[in-house]
Amino acid sequence: MSLYDDAVLVLKGYEDPADPAQGELSQVYLDHLAQHPDGMWKVCGTGHLTASALVIDPERGRVLLTLHRKLRMWLQMGGHCEPQDASLADAALREATEESGITGLTLLAGGPVRLDRHAIPAPCHWHLDVQYAALAPSGSTEQISDESLDLRWFAYEEVASVADTSVVRLMERARAA
């Protein structure tokens, strides 16, 4: 199965009964893929799917955020799909592992926890982000990557004071899942 086919299956199966707008957004993603066979890749100038994961340490009630080098915002780990990614989940886990430096991350079962479409600077227009939650193993140690200015753990209650609403919603949804 191709990454494109996996994305279509994931999006067709995705729902969030607590937020009907998420179902509508899933359809926006599916329509985009139907109109753009290259919609999984960065080269798709009208926008493309990305995969991300919020790294959670439930034992200590905290999440790991990266201070994004280009955007200068505290965000979850994530980025572009790569040809070696067999699935969106694989892409999200790869990105989370690369950007956090933590080995042994595991994605929360049940698939993505949220979708977030956001505008990005040219030459592309949109990131259609498929967001997962990744659990950090007990006692894990983070390691900053070249893509980050900083990497830091934040208590759940601190996230709203450092991150935008998309990250706060992702954290809330991941905790609920």
Protein Blocks (a to p, Z undefined) as FASTA:
>chain_A
ZZklmmmmmmmmgccfklmklmmmmmmmmmmmmmmmklmbmklmnbccddddddddfkno
padddddfklopacdedddddfklmbfklmmmmmmmmmnopghiacdehiafbdcddddd
dfbfbdcdddddddddehiacdddfkbcbdcdddfklmmmmmcfklmmmmmmmmmZZ
